[in-house]
Amino acid sequence: MTQPIFLIGARGCGKTTIGQRLTHACNFHFVDTDQVLQQRAGMTVADIVVREGWSGFRARETQTLQSVTQPATVIATGGGIILSSINRDFMRQNGIVIYLNAPVSVLAGRLEAFPEASQRPTLTGKPITEEVADILAQRDELYRQTAHHIVDASASPDDVVAQILTELRLARAS
């Protein structure tokens, strides 16, 4: 299997951490769309949003997603990449989409433990647990509709990678 693997999910679900570990397990390359987008722009996500608004950031996100999609690549996406139907369709048609699903308490705990305000600007201005709950309520159905596989991202990174590898093996066998 050399189809790209797209990791989707809310902020704090572990897309980058899991992506890097999955890369080693599959002998694939790893790309984080937010990192590539920021490198190309020479700005943080927060700076892009201030200068261009969320619509400008989302347009850059779509261009970045399409440009980094290659065979044998694990692609960690931004949490809001699924807001665009273009991105949802692109990922479903061009690879395997895995939703790293975790409860609000886990996501908020991770974001509080590892705050990266410059990379993760607040979307609502609310306290982190409230913001995560609101955003997940809005996006969960889009994540589910986009995903080929849904895994429990509240487990340890090694367990999440094992879940993904099992899902991929089962999919190949059927």
C-alpha positions in Angstrom: 0.0 0.0 0.0 1.4 3.4 -1.0 -1.8 5.5 -0.8 -1.3 8.7 1.2 -2.8 8.5 4.7 -4.6 11.7 5.9 -4.9 12.2 9.7 -7.9 14.4 10.6 -9.3 15.4 13.9 -9.6 18.2 16.4 -6.7 20.2 17.8 -4.9 18.1 20.4 -6.0 14.7 19.1 -2.3 13.8 18.2 -2.2 14.2 14.4 1.5 15.2 14.4 2.6 12.8 17.1 0.7 9.8 15.7 1.7 10.8 12.1 5.4 10.8 13.0 5.1 7.4 14.6 2.9 5.9 11.9 5.5 7.1 9.3 8.1 4.9 10.9 5.8 1.9 11.1 4.8 2.2 7.4 8.2 3.5 6.1 6.4 6.5 4.7 7.3 10.2 4.6 5.7 12.6 7.1 4.1 16.0 6.3 2.3 18.3 8.6 0.1 20.7 6.5 0.2 23.5 9.2 4.0 23.3 9.3 4.4 23.4 5.5 1.9 26.2 5.2 3.7 28.3 7.9 7.1 27.7 6.3 5.9 28.7 2.9 4.1 31.8 4.2 6.9 32.8 6.5 4.3 33.4 9.2 2.5 31.6 12.0 -1.1 30.5 11.6 -2.1 33.3 14.0 -0.2 35.9 11.9 -1.9 34.6 8.7 -5.3 34.8 10.3 -4.6 38.4 11.5 -3.4 39.5 8.0 -5.7 37.5 5.7 -8.6 36.3 7.9 -9.7 32.7 8.3 -10.7 32.7 4.6 -7.2 33.5 3.5 -5.8 30.9 5.8 -8.3 28.3 4.6 -7.4 29.0 0.9 -3.7 28.5 1.8 -4.6 25.3 3.6 -6.3 23.8 0.5 -3.4 24.7 -1.7 -1.0 23.2 0.8 -3.0 20.0 1.2 -3.1 19.4 -2.6 0.6 20.2 -3.1 1.9 17.8 -0.4 -0.2 14.8 -1.3 2.1 12.1 -2.6 2.2 8.3 -2.5 3.7 6.8 0.7 3.1 9.9 2.8 1.4 10.3 6.1 -0.2 13.8 6.2 -1.2 15.4 9.5 -3.9 18.1 8.6 -5.1 21.1 10.5 -8.1 20.6 12.6 -10.4 22.7 10.4 -9.3 21.3 7.0 -12.6 19.4 6.9 -14.6 22.6 6.8 -14.0 22.8 3.0 -16.0 20.3 0.9 -13.1 20.5 -1.6 -10.7 19.3 1.0 -13.0 16.5 2.3 -13.6 15.2 -1.3 -9.9 15.5 -2.2 -8.7 13.5 0.8 -11.4 10.8 0.4 -10.5 10.4 -3.3 -6.8 10.6 -3.0 -5.9 8.5 0.0 -7.0 6.9 3.2 -8.6 9.2 5.8 -8.3 8.4 9.5 -10.2 10.3 12.1 -8.3 10.5 15.4 -11.3 10.8 17.7 -10.9 11.7 21.4 -13.3 13.1 24.0 -13.3 16.8 24.9 -11.7 16.2 28.2 -8.7 14.5 26.6 -8.3 17.2 23.9 -8.6 20.1 26.4 -6.1 18.4 28.7 -3.6 18.0 26.0 -4.0 21.6 24.8 -3.7 22.9 28.3 -0.5 20.8 28.9 1.1 21.9 25.6 -0.2 25.4 24.8 1.0 26.7 21.4 -1.0 29.9 21.1 1.0 31.2 18.1 0.2 28.0 16.2 -3.2 27.4 17.6 -5.1 30.7 17.8 -8.3 30.7 19.7 -11.3 30.1 17.5 -13.9 31.4 19.9 -12.1 33.4 22.6 -13.7 31.0 25.2 -11.8 29.0 27.9 -10.1 26.0 26.3 -12.5 23.2 27.5 -15.5 25.2 26.3 -13.9 26.1 23.0 -13.0 22.5 22.3 -16.5 21.3 23.2 -18.1 23.9 20.9 -15.7 23.2 17.9 -16.0 19.4 18.2 -19.7 19.7 18.3 -19.6 21.6 15.0 -17.0 19.4 13.3 -17.5 15.9 14.6 -20.0 14.9 11.9 -17.7 16.3 9.1 -14.8 14.3 10.5 -16.9 11.2 10.6 -18.3 11.7 7.0 -14.8 12.3 5.7 -13.0 9.3 7.4 -12.5 5.9 6.0 -11.5 4.8 9.6 -12.2 6.2 13.0 -9.7 5.3 15.8 -9.7 6.1 19.5 -7.0 8.8 19.9 -7.3 8.9 23.7 -5.1 5.9 23.9 -1.3 6.0 24.1 0.4 7.0 20.8 1.8 3.4 20.3 -1.7 2.0 20.9 -3.2 4.5 18.4 -0.7 3.5 15.8 -1.4 -0.2 16.4 -5.2 0.6 16.0 -4.5 2.3 12.6 -2.2 -0.5 11.4 -4.9 -3.1 12.3 -7.6 -1.0 10.4 -5.3 -0.8 7.4 -4.6 -4.5 7.4 -8.3 -5.3 7.7 -9.2 -3.0 4.9 -6.6 -4.6 2.6 -7.9 -8.1 3.5 -11.5 -7.3 2.6 
